[in-house]
Amino acid sequence: MAAFLAGAFFAAAFFAGAFFAAFLVAKVVPLFFSFLLLAVPLLPAAFLGATLPPRRALTFFAADFDLAAAFFGAAFFARTFSLRTSLPQPS
């Protein structure tokens, strides 16, 4: 009886090990190699969308040019940064 139980135990262990090895070869190894061959070379491309803005048409058009803002901006800079000042000059 002990020999039968020992043989059954070793047979079960052998089939469990064989099942694990078959699972490893059939599922885990291909996943690992597909990760190495597909995902790792494409990892930099996964971050390009996060770092680079998408290409779009230009948002500036000539019709959007604000003449009032250009005039008041030019007047402000001319008045503020002109060489002639409103301070009294020594004579």
RAWO-V689171 format. One record per run of one state. SS is the DSSP state (H for helix, E for strand, - for the rest). FROM is the first residue (numbers start at 1). TO is the last residue. Records with the same first field share a line. If there is no record, write none. Layout:
SS: FROM-TO / FROM-TO
//
This chain:
-: 1-1 / 52-61 / 65-66 / 81-91
H: 2-51 / 62-64 / 67-80
//
